[in-house]
């Protein structure tokens, strides 16, 4: 996740977002190629 992130933004996986979605606001899903994992839905905190 670190190598595919953006400067000054917190980037999380879909399982993390699912666990914390009631407490934290997230961006719309972004599909990214994650090293060692393939294409995954990821989210940025807003």
FISE-521093 format. One record per residue: x, y, z of N, C-alpha, C, CB in turn; residue in one letter. Coordinates in steps of 0.05 Angstrom, whole numbers, padded with zeros to 5 digits, always signed. Glycine has a CB too. Example, Ala and Ser with C-alpha at 12.3 -4.5 7.8 and 13.67 -1.06 7.14 Angstrom:
BEGIN
+00264-00114+00156+00246-00090+00156+00264-00066+00156+00226-00089+00181A/+00257-00045+00142+00273-00021+00143+00258+00001+00157+00282-00012+00114S/
***
This chain:
BEGIN
+00017-00024+00000+00000+00000+00000+00018+00025+00000-00019+00000+00024X/+00040+00025+00014+00057+00048+00015+00067+00057-00012+00080+00044+00034X/+00076+00038-00028+00088+00044-00054+00068+00055-00074+00102+00020-00065X/+00042+00050-00069+00022+00059-00088+00005+00083-00077+00003+00037-00096X/+00012+00093-00054-00003+00115-00042+00003+00142-00054+00003+00116-00013X/-00008+00163-00042-00004+00190-00050+00007+00206-00026-00030+00203-00061X/+00023+00226-00031+00035+00242-00010+00014+00255+00007+00053+00263-00023X/+00018+00253+00033+00001+00266+00053-00028+00255+00054+00000+00295+00049X/-00033+00231+00044-00059+00218+00045-00056+00191+00058-00072+00216+00017X/-00076+00184+00073-00077+00157+00086-00093+00139+00068-00089+00158+00115X/-00081+00117+00060-00091+00098+00040-00096+00072+00054-00070+00095+00016X/-00121+00061+00051-00127+00036+00065-00140+00016+00045-00146+00041+00088X/-00139-00009+00053-00151-00030+00037-00181-00032+00043-00137-00057+00043X/-00195-00047+00026-00224-00050+00030-00231-00064+00057-00235-00067+00007X/-00217-00084+00066-00223-00096+00092-00221-00076+00115-00205-00120+00097X/-00200-00059+00114-00197-00039+00135-00220-00019+00134-00170-00024+00132X/-00227-00010+00110-00249+00008+00107-00275-00004+00118-00253+00016+00077X/-00280-00029+00112-00304-00042+00122-00306-00043+00152-00306-00071+00111X/-00283-00046+00165-00282-00047+00195-00287-00020+00207-00256-00059+00204X/-00279+00002+00193-00280+00028+00206-00298+00048+00192-00252+00039+00205X/-00315+00039+00173-00331+00058+00157-00351+00074+00174-00346+00043+00136X/-00359+00064+00197-00378+00079+00214-00365+00102+00229-00392+00060+00233X/-00338+00101+00231-00324+00121+00247-00307+00140+00231-00306+00107+00267X/-00302+00133+00206-00284+00149+00189-00296+00153+00161-00256+00135+00186X/-00293+00177+00150-00303+00182+00123-00281+00175+00102-00311+00212+00120X/-00290+00161+00081-00271+00152+00060-00279+00163+00033-00270+00122+00059X/-00260+00164+00015-00265+00171-00013-00280+00148-00027-00238+00177-00028X/-00289+00154-00051-00300+00132-00068-00278+00112-00072-00311+00143-00095X/-00284+00087-00078-00264+00067-00083-00247+00073-00107-00276+00039-00085X/-00221+00067-00105-00202+00070-00127-00190+00043-00132-00180+00092-00120X/-00192+00032-00156-00180+00006-00162-00151+00011-00169-00195-00009-00184X/-00132-00002-00155-00104+00002-00160-00090-00025-00161-00091+00019-00138X/-00068-00026-00176-00051-00050-00177-00033-00048-00153-00034-00051-00204X/-00036-00067-00134-00020-00068-00110+00001-00089-00112-00038-00073-00085X/+00026-00081-00108+00048-00099-00111+00044-00124-00094+00074-00085-00102X/+00046-00147-00106+00043-00173-00092+00014-00181-00087+00057-00171-00067X/-00006-00164-00094-00034-00171-00089-00051-00170-00114-00045-00151-00069X/-00043-00155-00134-00059-00151-00158-00077-00127-00156-00076-00176-00163X/-00099-00126-00171-00117-00103-00171-00135-00106-00146-00134-00102-00197X/-00136-00084-00130-00152-00083-00106-00168-00057-00105-00135-00087-00081X/-00191-00057-00092-00205-00032-00085-00191-00020-00061-00236-00037-00080X/-00184+00005-00063-00171+00019-00041-00186+00045-00036-00141+00024-00046X/-00181+00057-00013-00195+00081-00005-00176+00100+00008-00219+00075+00015X/-00182+00126+00006-00167+00147+00020-00184+00159+00041-00156+00169+00000X/-00173+00166+00064-00188+00180+00085-00193+00209+00075-00173+00180+00112X/-00217+00220+00081-00223+00247+00073-00226+00264+00098-00249+00249+00057X/
***
